[in-house]
Amino acid sequence: MIGKTISHYKILERLGAGGMGVVYKARDTHLGRLVAIKVLPPERVADPERKRRFIQEAKAAGSLNHPNIITIYDITADAGIDFIAMEYVPGKTLDQATPRKGLPLNQALKYGIQIADALSRAHSAGIIHRDLKPANIMVDEHGLVKVLDFGLAKLAEWVESDGLAPTETLNKHTEEGTIIGTAAYMSPEQAQGKRADACSDIFSFGAVLYEMVTSRRAFQGDSKLSTLAAIINQEPAPLPAEIPHDLEKLITRCLRKDPERRFQHMDDVKVALEELKEESDSGRLLMAASRATQRWRFSHWAVALGAGALLAAAGLWLWRTRAEAPAVAFGAVPLTTYTGMESQPSFSPDGNQVAFVWDGAQQDNFDIYIKQIGTENLLRLTRDPAVDSSPAWSPDGRHVAFLRALPGNRAGVFLVPTIGGPECKLAETCLPSFVPEPFLGWSPDGKWLAITDRSSAEEPFGLFLLSIETGEKRRLTSAAGQNARRQRTRVLSQWPKPGFRSDR
């Protein structure tokens, strides 16, 4: 592309690339000015309807005429190349401009106010960014912020995918059910495929502001799935003690899981940041933060000294008494207390969550749910009208395997991401009536499922290995004799079946 001319723009050099296209520096030969050209991937604009909606929103964003929003000059195509011509901003993206220990407080507030002002202007025009992140924010040499790529997330609404893809949708015709954006900066509702609105942008802004002052992401996992799971279920690490308490409260409120508990309007965030900036300029904010840090350090020293004294006293007491500690009494603690029937629990590998079968608040259908232990956070994984059962958590914590009832005493073996999303059918299996559930178990390496099945109606049931990658089945156990089978049937007929409702 370097040296070529598309339309009336001569390509000078490549500036960068991302999932939504390659960006070049170019010269407008008509007006003699430098521009940035974003060449869009052909697969993103192949669907005419999706392209039309993207162009409509991008043009709306280009008409905002705000000093902190990149100006779009043209959206067109030439020689089969779809591209956007926009304002060229010499400078760095925000992630490049943030030093290893985070931005100085006053600088972070200065940038934050400009970003909030840009989003407030867009929201007032009914435009949602959907993919706010440091890489989509430019900072020029004078400290002026420009927010990029309004409307580009529209192009990511639907692409073909295999059943295990964590950040794509299988629903082409609606925004509900679509997961778009960059994983680390999504709101919980975006991560679950729900509709993005202004509150979603506010959550993303909170994640950006958190990274500006710490130089680390608020939510980070080893993969997209684990990052999305962290956004849904976890809180970010505490901010450093030197961060002013009022700024910490503002970031925390932006990052609340429940959209109704966040700031509801971006202009409210902007006003709060401007007040903090005024206090910072006067020195009051740093003084308050310094006193808070001193109190924090003093309290930690006091706690440490107190703990040391207690340990010394406890050691002396143990040395004198040498008495055995009484046995700890264990008691049952309910994990779920929902109306209806809950059964077949499966703990996550870290022991913090449990997957289980529940017939729902209306007791109308058995589906798979996940609950965060010790909280009221409940995630419904399946919604099919057929009966779902036997959830089994994968060793890496990313998927739950389960069975879905089919006609003729058969079942489908499915996988579903633990954060919710598209299901993947692996195989079908035949279920015996004389063996109690659950019918699924994972191999330690997460590549195989142990299932109950038989190769034909004439053969007895046995254990098989089912490959997660290929769907291949391998028999593990040989056929048992008829006498042994009848005896096993008699024994198991008295086995207590899981899922019976207990009296409450």
BAVOVO-344694 format. One record per residue (C-alpha): residue number from 1; y, x, z; residue in one letter. Coordinates in Angstrom, 3 decimals. Each point is the difference from the previous one (the first is absolute). Layout:
<recs>
NUM, Y, X, Z, a
...
</recs>
This chain:
<recs>
1, 0.000, 0.000, 0.000, m
2, 2.411, 2.909, 0.666, i
3, 2.431, 0.322, -2.915, g
4, -0.902, -3.384, -1.497, k
5, 2.442, -2.877, -0.440, t
6, -0.974, -3.564, 0.864, i
7, 2.543, -2.602, -0.994, s
8, 3.267, 1.919, 0.526, h
9, -1.193, 2.073, 2.981, y
10, -0.949, 3.657, -0.490, k
11, -2.600, 1.163, 2.554, i
12, 1.121, 3.225, 1.708, l
13, -2.478, 0.657, 2.826, e
14, -2.611, -1.645, 2.188, r
15, 1.199, -0.952, 3.489, l
16, -3.127, -1.443, 1.562, g
17, -2.870, -2.473, -0.229, a
18, -1.610, -2.726, 2.045, g
19, -2.271, -3.002, -0.236, g
20, 2.683, -1.989, -1.814, m
21, 0.842, 2.534, -2.699, g
22, 1.447, 3.389, -0.924, v
23, 3.720, 0.700, 0.471, v
24, 1.979, 2.208, -2.365, y
25, 3.541, 1.279, -0.073, k
26, 1.615, -0.979, -3.296, a
27, 3.336, -0.132, -1.794, r
28, 1.468, -3.228, -1.340, d
29, 1.050, 1.106, -3.487, t
30, 2.307, -3.021, -0.372, h
31, 2.039, 0.512, 3.180, l
32, -0.668, 3.682, 0.660, g
33, -1.154, -0.548, 3.588, r
34, -3.106, 1.096, 1.892, l
35, -2.520, -2.718, 0.832, v
36, -3.428, -0.271, 1.593, a
37, -2.731, -1.445, -2.212, i
38, -3.057, -1.547, 1.649, k
39, -2.848, -0.393, -2.486, v
40, -2.270, -2.839, 1.123, l
41, -3.806, 0.341, -0.220, p
42, -1.351, -2.049, -2.931, p
43, -2.599, -1.751, 2.179, e
44, 2.740, -1.310, 2.307, r
45, 1.849, -1.830, -2.759, v
46, -3.010, -1.148, -2.030, a
47, 0.145, -3.518, 1.461, d
48, 2.984, -1.741, -1.695, p
49, 0.569, -2.444, 2.878, e
50, -0.022, 2.769, 2.631, r
51, 2.358, 2.074, -2.172, k
52, 2.346, -2.968, -0.406, r
53, 0.189, -0.610, 3.764, r
54, 0.561, 3.698, 0.654, f
55, 2.842, 0.205, -2.533, i
56, 1.577, -3.123, 1.482, q
57, -0.004, 1.436, 3.516, e
58, 1.018, 3.511, -1.051, a
59, 2.961, -1.400, -1.906, k
60, 0.981, -2.041, 3.040, a
61, -0.131, 3.167, 2.116, a
62, 2.026, 1.848, -2.625, g
63, 2.726, -2.627, 0.215, s
64, 0.536, 0.507, 3.751, l
65, 2.656, 2.686, -0.586, n
66, -0.279, 1.566, 3.460, h
67, 0.923, 3.629, 0.792, p
68, -3.361, 0.575, 1.760, n
69, -2.190, -1.558, -2.706, i
70, -0.855, 1.947, -3.129, i
71, 1.732, -1.398, -3.085, t
72, -2.340, -1.120, -2.783, i
73, 1.497, 0.485, -3.467, y
74, -2.784, -1.249, -2.247, d
75, -3.571, -1.323, -0.061, i
76, -1.453, 0.320, -3.467, t
77, -2.731, 1.419, -2.199, a
78, 0.000, 2.437, -2.909, d
79, -2.901, 1.338, -2.061, a
80, -2.428, -1.856, 2.240, g
81, 1.446, 1.519, 3.200, i
82, 1.310, -2.352, 2.705, d
83, 2.650, 1.629, 2.179, f
84, 2.925, -0.528, 2.342, i
85, 3.274, 1.891, -0.417, a
86, 1.827, 0.326, 3.278, m
87, 2.669, 1.920, 1.847, e
88, -0.788, 3.705, 0.456, y
89, 0.468, 1.117, 3.604, v
90, -0.014, 3.778, 0.598, p
91, -1.550, 0.579, 3.397, g
92, -3.256, -0.397, 1.903, k
93, -2.219, -2.881, 1.008, t
94, 0.167, -0.860, 3.688, l
95, -3.430, 1.481, 0.726, d
96, 1.157, 3.286, -1.569, q
97, 3.297, -0.108, 1.932, a
98, -1.647, -0.578, 3.401, t
99, -0.630, 3.292, 1.836, p
100, -3.210, 0.787, 1.892, r
101, 1.394, -1.174, 3.352, k
102, 1.772, -3.067, -1.351, g
103, 3.614, -0.642, -0.942, l
104, 2.824, 0.514, 2.508, p
105, 0.802, -3.277, 1.732, l
106, 3.424, -0.506, -1.571, n
107, -1.335, 0.744, -3.481, q
108, -2.944, -2.377, 0.449, a
109, 2.368, -2.776, 1.067, l
110, 2.287, 0.716, -2.962, k
111, -2.874, -0.285, -2.480, y
112, -1.507, -2.988, 1.820, g
113, 3.243, -2.005, -0.218, i
114, 0.217, 0.568, -3.764, q
115, -3.648, -1.002, -0.563, i
116, 0.458, -3.099, 2.159, a
117, 3.167, -0.922, -1.917, d
118, -1.837, 0.286, -3.334, a
119, -2.893, -2.161, 1.196, l
120, 2.354, -2.553, 1.528, s
121, 1.800, -0.355, -3.334, r
122, -3.287, -0.388, -1.884, a
123, -1.396, -2.534, 2.470, h
124, 3.149, -2.101, -0.248, s
125, -0.691, -0.209, -3.737, a
126, -3.608, -1.022, 0.627, g
127, -1.472, 3.369, -1.043, i
128, -2.750, 1.645, 2.098, i
129, -0.739, 3.682, -0.520, h
130, -3.721, -0.110, 1.001, r
131, -0.474, 3.782, -0.148, d
132, 2.690, 1.616, 2.146, l
133, -0.939, 3.582, 0.907, k
134, 1.720, 3.417, 0.266, p
135, -1.114, 0.914, -3.531, a
136, 1.951, -3.021, -1.312, n
137, 3.252, 1.049, 1.689, i
138, 2.254, 2.688, -1.498, m
139, 2.605, 1.989, 1.954, v
140, 2.630, 1.844, -2.017, d
141, 1.817, 3.182, 0.963, e
142, 2.763, -2.000, 1.731, h
143, -2.380, -2.032, 2.178, g
144, 0.229, -3.144, -2.139, l
145, -3.230, -2.026, 0.048, v
146, -1.392, -1.805, -3.041, k
147, -2.971, -2.381, 0.313, v
148, -2.246, 0.083, -3.076, l
149, -2.659, -2.136, -1.671, d
150, 1.000, -3.552, 0.888, f
151, -2.418, -2.302, -1.797, g
152, -2.485, 2.694, -1.019, l
153, -2.529, -1.254, 2.571, a
154, -0.302, -3.119, -2.181, k
155, -1.941, 2.117, -2.492, l
156, -2.649, 0.806, 2.631, a
157, -0.880, -3.610, 0.737, e
158, -3.286, 0.039, -1.868, w
159, -2.242, 2.624, -1.561, v
160, -3.718, -0.027, -0.727, e
161, -1.994, 1.447, 2.849, s
162, -3.461, 0.445, 1.379, d
163, -0.971, -2.057, 3.012, g
164, 0.720, 2.766, 2.512, l
165, 3.585, 0.843, -1.055, a
166, 2.144, -0.317, 3.140, p
167, 3.468, -0.536, -1.421, t
168, -0.470, -2.225, -3.010, e
169, -0.506, -3.690, -0.529, t
170, -2.548, -2.220, -1.656, l
171, 2.453, -2.881, -0.299, n
172, 2.109, 0.255, -3.131, k
173, 1.969, -3.201, 0.263, h
174, 1.716, 0.135, 3.386, t
175, 1.762, 2.399, 2.309, e
176, -2.022, -1.299, 2.960, e
177, -3.119, 2.176, 0.276, g
178, 1.585, 3.002, -1.709, t
179, 0.365, 3.375, 1.709, i
180, 2.841, 1.980, -1.570, i
181, 2.144, 2.907, 1.070, g
182, -0.659, 3.379, 1.617, t
183, -2.551, -0.202, 2.826, a
184, 1.862, 1.960, 2.701, a
185, 3.159, -2.144, -0.274, y
186, -1.468, -3.488, -0.483, m
187, 0.594, -2.786, 2.476, s
188, -3.091, -1.515, 1.674, p
189, 0.353, -3.126, -2.135, e
190, 0.106, 2.098, -3.186, q
191, -3.062, 1.943, 1.181, a
192, -1.850, -3.311, 0.320, q
193, 1.056, -1.187, -3.453, g
194, 2.511, -2.567, 1.206, k
195, 3.357, -0.764, -1.614, r
196, 2.694, 2.650, 0.426, a
197, 3.463, -1.129, 1.102, d
198, 3.134, 1.505, 1.542, a
199, -1.807, 0.578, 3.311, c
200, -2.555, 2.129, -1.867, s
201, 2.810, 2.243, -1.249, d
202, 1.323, 0.196, 3.580, i
203, -3.379, 1.276, 1.219, f
204, -0.050, 2.605, -2.791, s
205, 3.549, 0.999, 0.923, f
206, -1.145, 0.509, 3.606, g
207, -2.790, 2.277, -1.236, a
208, 2.515, 1.984, -2.086, v
209, 2.433, 0.310, 2.930, l
210, -2.855, 1.104, 2.293, y
211, -0.882, 2.764, -2.480, e
212, 3.641, 1.048, -0.360, m
213, 0.316, 0.820, 3.719, v
214, -3.519, 1.407, 0.547, t
215, -1.006, 1.442, -3.409, s
216, -3.395, -1.706, 0.419, r
217, -1.264, -3.309, -1.280, r
218, -0.151, -2.940, 2.364, a
219, -3.446, -0.931, -1.343, f
220, -2.368, 2.540, -1.472, q
221, -3.752, -0.012, -0.548, g
222, -2.558, 2.087, -1.843, d
223, -0.073, -2.529, -2.849, s
224, 1.876, -3.024, -1.304, k
225, -2.379, -2.302, 1.860, l
226, 0.407, 1.766, 3.336, s
227, 3.786, 0.116, -0.475, t
228, 0.104, -3.744, -0.681, l
229, -2.229, -0.598, 3.022, a
230, 2.444, 2.003, 2.141, a
231, 2.920, -2.095, -1.265, i
232, -1.818, -3.220, 0.891, i
233, -1.530, 1.016, 3.333, n
234, 1.816, 3.020, 1.472, q
235, 3.443, 0.941, 1.265, e
236, 1.760, 3.207, -1.122, p
237, 0.063, 3.008, 2.310, a
238, 2.898, -0.064, 2.509, p
239, 3.264, 1.489, -1.214, l
240, 1.138, 3.321, 1.500, p
241, 1.781, -0.258, 3.352, a
242, 3.282, 1.229, -1.494, e
243, 0.278, -3.048, -2.287, i
244, 2.552, -2.417, 1.533, p
245, -1.572, -3.050, 1.588, h
246, 2.094, -2.433, -2.059, d
247, -1.158, 1.600, -3.253, l
248, -3.594, -0.070, 1.221, e
249, 0.339, -3.739, 0.739, k
250, 1.429, -0.618, -3.459, l
251, -2.871, 1.828, -1.737, i
252, -2.570, -1.736, 2.207, t
253, 1.433, -3.411, -0.842, r
254, -0.136, 0.771, -3.726, c
255, -3.674, 1.024, 0.340, l
256, -1.284, -3.037, 1.878, r
257, -3.223, -1.395, -1.464, k
258, 1.190, -3.609, 0.175, d
259, 2.725, -0.556, -2.640, p
260, 1.683, -2.616, 2.191, e
261, 0.583, 2.602, 2.744, r
262, 1.730, 2.477, -2.305, r
263, 3.628, -0.044, -1.051, f
264, 0.322, -2.981, -2.319, q
265, 2.899, 1.293, -2.090, h
266, 0.732, 3.490, -1.269, m
267, 3.712, -0.351, 0.687, d
268, -0.863, -0.303, 3.736, d
269, -1.801, 3.343, -0.249, v
270, 3.008, 1.508, -1.752, k
271, 2.397, -1.210, 2.715, v
272, -2.244, 1.405, 2.757, a
273, -0.146, 3.378, -1.776, l
274, 3.775, 0.051, -0.473, e
275, 0.484, -0.565, 3.739, e
276, -2.388, 2.862, 0.754, l
277, 1.880, 2.188, -2.494, k
278, 3.306, -0.738, 1.764, e
279, -1.526, 0.983, 3.341, e
280, -1.487, 3.111, -1.583, s
281, 3.344, 1.038, -1.500, d
282, 1.669, -0.403, 3.406, s
283, -2.738, 1.998, 1.752, g
284, -1.026, -2.873, 2.295, r
285, -3.366, -0.436, -1.688, l
286, -1.004, 3.647, 0.379, l
287, 1.117, 0.038, 3.629, m
288, -2.121, -3.064, 0.745, a
289, -2.963, 1.540, -1.808, a
290, 0.452, 3.263, 1.920, s
291, 0.014, -1.831, 3.341, r
292, -3.085, -1.937, -1.035, a
293, -1.764, 3.237, -0.961, t
294, 0.914, 1.562, 3.341, q
295, -1.296, -3.055, 1.867, r
296, -3.188, 0.128, -2.108, w
297, -0.548, 3.684, 0.769, r
298, 0.755, -0.477, 3.694, f
299, -2.360, -2.960, 0.229, s
300, -2.770, 1.974, -1.709, h
301, 0.498, 2.933, 2.378, w
302, -0.055, -2.418, 2.918, a
303, -3.142, -1.632, -1.300, v
304, -1.627, 3.390, -0.562, a
305, 0.861, 1.195, 3.507, l
306, -1.139, -3.279, 1.496, g
307, -3.232, 0.143, -1.939, a
308, -0.588, 3.552, 1.170, g
309, 0.532, -1.013, 3.618, a
310, -2.349, -2.953, -0.372, l
311, -2.679, 2.181, -1.588, l
312, 0.291, 2.513, 2.813, a
313, -0.262, -2.759, 2.614, a
314, -2.962, -1.555, -1.790, a
315, -1.775, 3.346, -0.209, g
316, 0.528, 0.629, 3.707, l
317, -1.277, -3.475, 0.837, w
318, -3.111, 0.448, -2.152, l
319, -0.661, 3.405, 1.528, w
320, 0.175, -1.454, 3.513, r
321, -1.925, -3.206, -0.519, t
322, -2.525, 1.009, -2.691, r
323, -0.802, -3.684, -0.153, a
324, -1.394, -1.560, -3.115, e
325, 2.288, -2.385, -1.807, a
326, -1.286, -3.585, -0.017, p
327, -1.563, -1.183, -3.206, a
328, 2.427, -1.676, -2.393, v
329, -0.729, -3.684, -0.516, a
330, -0.124, -0.948, -3.682, f
331, 0.908, -3.445, -1.230, g
332, -0.016, -1.852, -3.291, a
333, 3.349, -0.333, -1.779, v
334, 0.348, -2.602, -2.792, p
335, 1.068, 1.466, -3.342, l
336, 0.716, -3.398, -1.586, t
337, 0.786, -3.392, 1.518, t
338, 0.435, -2.176, -3.058, y
339, -1.070, -3.609, -0.303, t
340, -3.287, -0.346, -1.855, g
341, -2.871, 2.389, -0.661, m
342, 0.475, 3.790, -0.121, e
343, -2.965, 2.305, -0.611, s
344, -1.411, 3.209, -1.506, q
345, 2.607, 2.529, 1.243, p
346, 0.302, 3.424, -1.610, s
347, 2.234, 2.665, 1.568, f
348, 2.186, 2.302, -2.081, s
349, -0.952, 3.701, 0.207, p
350, 2.931, 0.715, 2.341, d
351, -0.895, -2.969, 2.228, g
352, 3.476, -1.540, -0.276, n
353, -0.877, -2.967, -2.222, q
354, -2.847, -2.453, -0.351, v
355, -1.153, -1.882, -3.097, a
356, -1.758, -3.295, 0.619, f
357, -0.979, -3.372, -1.455, v
358, 2.029, -3.064, 1.011, w
359, -0.047, -3.587, -1.243, d
360, 3.791, -0.196, 0.285, g
361, 2.458, -2.065, 1.959, a
362, -1.230, -3.155, -1.747, q
363, -3.707, 0.975, 0.282, q
364, -0.331, -0.628, -3.737, d
365, -1.368, 3.260, -1.461, n
366, -1.444, 3.345, 1.133, f
367, 2.099, 2.973, -1.154, d
368, 0.464, 3.655, 0.965, i
369, 2.899, 0.914, 2.313, y
370, 1.293, 3.221, 1.573, i
371, 1.705, 0.129, 3.396, k
372, 1.870, 2.860, 1.646, q
373, -1.542, 0.337, 3.449, i
374, 2.423, -0.704, 2.824, g
375, 2.518, -1.770, -2.258, t
376, 0.306, -3.332, -1.766, e
377, 0.125, 1.633, -3.453, n
378, -2.537, -1.871, -2.161, l
379, -0.661, 0.667, -3.700, l
380, -2.078, -2.373, -2.141, r
381, -1.951, 2.010, -2.584, l
382, -1.846, -2.741, -1.936, t
383, 0.863, -3.527, -1.127, r
384, -2.894, -1.032, -2.245, d
385, -1.426, -3.499, 0.677, p
386, -3.506, 1.508, 0.258, a
387, -1.270, 1.236, 3.383, v
388, 0.788, 3.698, 0.646, d
389, -1.978, 1.931, 2.607, s
390, -1.351, 3.351, 1.239, s
391, 3.207, 2.112, -0.033, p
392, -0.706, 3.731, 0.221, a
393, 2.812, 2.548, 0.314, w
394, -0.248, 3.076, -2.250, s
395, -0.138, 3.426, 1.729, p
396, 3.416, 0.991, -1.396, d
397, 1.576, -3.263, 1.228, g
398, 1.285, -0.984, -3.443, r
399, -2.337, -2.852, -0.932, h
400, -2.058, -2.783, 1.496, v
401, -3.291, -0.921, -1.670, a
402, -1.122, -3.607, 0.352, f
403, -2.322, -2.643, -1.410, l
404, 1.023, -3.179, -1.788, r
405, -2.477, -2.882, -0.144, a
406, -1.339, -0.940, -3.449, l
407, -2.363, -2.803, -1.018, p
408, -3.731, 0.502, 0.468, g
409, 0.047, 1.977, 3.258, n
410, 1.771, 2.871, -1.750, r
411, 3.221, 1.830, 0.818, a
412, 2.518, 2.220, -1.705, g
413, 0.798, 3.391, 1.530, v
414, 3.777, 0.574, -0.048, f
415, 2.539, 2.634, 1.030, l
416, 3.575, -0.815, 1.028, v
417, 2.756, 2.429, 1.162, p
418, 0.661, -0.217, 3.730, t
419, 3.697, -0.571, -0.706, i
420, -0.835, -2.969, -2.220, g
421, -0.082, -0.115, -3.771, g
422, -2.351, -0.513, -2.947, p
423, -3.713, -0.358, 0.751, e
424, -2.662, 1.992, -1.885, c
425, -3.473, -1.451, -0.536, k
426, -2.699, 2.706, 0.185, l
427, -3.251, -1.926, -0.435, a
428, -2.001, -3.099, 0.867, e
429, -2.793, -0.098, 2.550, t
430, -2.626, -2.428, 1.241, c
431, 0.175, -0.794, 3.723, l
432, -3.025, -0.720, 2.215, p
433, 0.205, -2.904, 2.410, s
434, -2.071, 1.743, 2.674, f
435, 2.255, 3.036, 0.619, v
436, 3.129, -0.334, 2.170, p
437, 3.351, 1.157, -1.330, e
438, 1.742, 2.339, -0.674, p
439, -1.616, 1.038, -3.271, f
440, 2.253, 2.978, -0.851, l
441, 0.333, 3.584, 1.241, g
442, 1.858, 3.057, -1.333, w
443, -1.321, 3.509, -0.575, s
444, 1.993, 2.665, 1.926, p
445, 1.526, 1.375, -3.219, d
446, 1.204, -3.482, -1.065, g
447, -1.793, 0.167, -3.372, k
448, -2.820, -2.467, 0.691, w
449, -0.578, -3.355, 1.655, l
450, -3.307, -0.940, 1.604, a
451, -0.885, -3.569, -1.016, i
452, -2.904, -2.414, 0.315, t
453, -1.456, -1.036, -3.372, d
454, -3.136, -0.320, -2.087, r
455, -0.692, 0.855, -3.614, s
456, -1.694, -3.298, -0.833, s
457, -0.936, -3.322, 1.567, a
458, -3.612, 1.182, 0.365, e
459, 0.874, 3.080, 2.050, e
460, 0.736, 0.088, 3.750, p
461, 3.508, 0.917, 1.122, f
462, 0.900, 3.605, 0.723, g
463, 2.910, 2.344, 0.555, l
464, 1.892, 1.362, -2.999, f
465, 2.831, 2.475, -0.517, l
466, 2.873, -1.308, -2.153, l
467, 2.302, 2.555, -1.660, s
468, 3.714, -0.736, 0.517, i
469, 0.906, 1.780, -3.230, e
470, -2.661, -1.251, -2.441, t
471, -1.643, -3.046, 1.587, g
472, -3.414, 1.694, -0.254, e
473, -2.683, -1.249, 2.450, k
474, -2.691, 2.236, 1.535, r
475, -2.844, -1.434, 2.094, r
476, -0.335, 1.630, 3.437, l
477, -2.928, -1.858, 1.593, t
478, -3.347, -0.973, -1.480, s
479, -1.424, -3.531, 0.019, a
480, -1.601, -1.128, 3.278, a
481, -3.294, -1.865, 0.217, g
482, 0.006, -3.777, 0.227, q
483, -1.332, -0.017, 3.592, n
484, 2.713, 2.370, 1.173, a
485, 2.566, -2.070, -1.821, r
486, -1.156, -3.262, 1.640, r
487, 0.007, 1.648, 3.437, q
488, 3.506, 1.364, -0.567, r
489, 1.110, -3.475, -1.080, t
490, -1.274, -1.539, 3.238, r
491, 1.758, 2.623, 2.120, v
492, 3.300, -0.228, -1.833, l
493, 0.000, -3.799, -0.026, s
494, 0.902, 0.206, 3.686, q
495, 2.683, 2.689, -0.506, w
496, 3.426, -1.275, 1.156, p
497, 2.090, -0.554, -3.113, k
498, 3.528, 1.473, 0.132, p
499, 2.953, -2.261, -0.509, g
500, -0.981, -2.807, 2.376, f
501, 3.085, -1.481, 1.610, r
502, 0.190, 0.713, 3.708, s
503, 1.335, -2.465, 2.513, d
504, 3.654, 0.594, 0.845, r
</recs>
